[in-house]
Amino acid sequence: MHSQSIDAVPSQRPKNVSKKRSVSISYRISVFFRFVAAIFGGYVFTSVLISLLAILLPLNQLDSVLLTTTLSVFFYSCVFIWVFAIKSLKRVWITILLTTGVQFVILSLIKGWL
């Protein structure tokens, strides 16, 4: 008897199920691209930054490399958190690409690659 009363109750579904799914999919895609920006963009940004800092710091080569390698964890974590704190994904990519590009050009000029 109890199972009949449960089956007799009509299920109440929201009318805008397809609209909610599209919002959910676009949200998931946005989060995926933020992870891509945080993981790959953060990695490239951090590697160029620590390479530049290793050259610019007024320490001997061993100490400079050890210090920047230690600081790389901090910089990578900050970039990862920053990617999710900024509202616009476009702004995130532009900022990461521009700052990494400028750092790479400075590094190239110092090392004599350009």
C-alpha positions in Angstrom: 0.0 0.0 0.0 2.8 2.4 0.8 4.5 1.9 -2.5 1.3 2.6 -4.4 0.9 6.0 -2.7 4.5 6.9 -3.7 4.0 5.9 -7.3 0.7 7.8 -7.5 2.4 11.1 -6.7 3.3 12.9 -9.9 6.9 14.0 -10.1 7.2 17.8 -10.3 10.0 18.8 -12.7 11.0 22.3 -13.4 9.9 23.6 -16.8 13.3 25.2 -17.7 15.4 22.0 -17.5 17.1 22.6 -20.8 18.0 26.2 -19.9 19.5 25.1 -16.6 21.5 22.4 -18.4 23.0 24.9 -20.9 24.0 27.2 -18.1 25.5 24.3 -16.3 27.5 23.2 -19.3 28.8 26.7 -20.0 29.8 27.0 -16.4 31.6 23.7 -16.6 33.4 24.8 -19.7 34.4 28.1 -18.1 35.8 26.3 -15.0 37.7 23.9 -17.3 39.3 26.8 -19.2 40.2 28.4 -15.9 42.0 25.2 -14.8 43.8 25.2 -18.1 44.9 28.8 -17.6 45.9 28.1 -14.0 47.8 25.0 -14.7 49.5 25.7 -18.0 49.5 29.5 -18.0 50.7 29.5 -14.4 53.4 27.1 -15.1 54.8 29.1 -18.1 54.5 32.4 -16.2 56.3 30.9 -13.1 59.1 29.3 -15.1 59.9 32.5 -17.0 59.7 34.5 -13.8 62.0 32.3 -11.8 64.5 32.2 -14.8 64.5 36.0 -14.9 64.8 36.3 -11.1 67.7 33.8 -11.0 69.6 36.0 -13.3 68.7 39.4 -11.7 69.2 38.5 -8.1 72.6 39.7 -6.7 73.5 36.3 -5.3 75.9 33.7 -6.4 74.4 31.3 -9.0 73.7 28.4 -6.6 71.9 30.5 -4.0 70.0 32.4 -6.7 68.7 29.2 -8.2 67.8 27.6 -4.9 66.0 30.7 -3.8 64.0 31.1 -7.0 63.2 27.4 -7.0 61.8 27.7 -3.5 59.8 30.8 -4.4 58.4 29.2 -7.5 55.9 27.2 -5.4 54.7 30.5 -3.9 54.4 32.2 -7.3 52.6 29.3 -8.9 50.1 29.1 -6.0 49.4 32.8 -6.2 48.8 32.6 -10.0 46.5 29.6 -9.5 44.4 31.4 -6.9 44.4 34.6 -8.9 43.0 32.9 -12.0 39.9 31.9 -10.0 39.6 35.2 -8.2 39.3 37.3 -11.4 35.8 37.5 -12.9 36.8 37.7 -16.6 38.5 34.7 -18.2 39.6 36.9 -21.1 41.4 39.3 -18.7 43.1 36.3 -17.1 44.5 35.0 -20.4 45.6 38.5 -21.6 47.3 39.3 -18.4 49.2 35.9 -18.2 50.2 36.1 -21.9 51.4 39.8 -21.7 53.3 39.5 -18.5 54.9 36.3 -19.6 55.8 37.8 -23.0 57.4 40.9 -21.4 59.4 38.8 -18.9 60.6 36.5 -21.8 61.7 39.5 -23.9 63.6 40.9 -20.9 65.2 37.5 -20.3 66.1 37.2 -23.9 67.7 40.6 -24.0 69.8 39.8 -20.9 70.9 36.4 -22.1 71.6 37.8 -25.6 69.1 35.6 -27.5 67.6 38.6 -29.4 
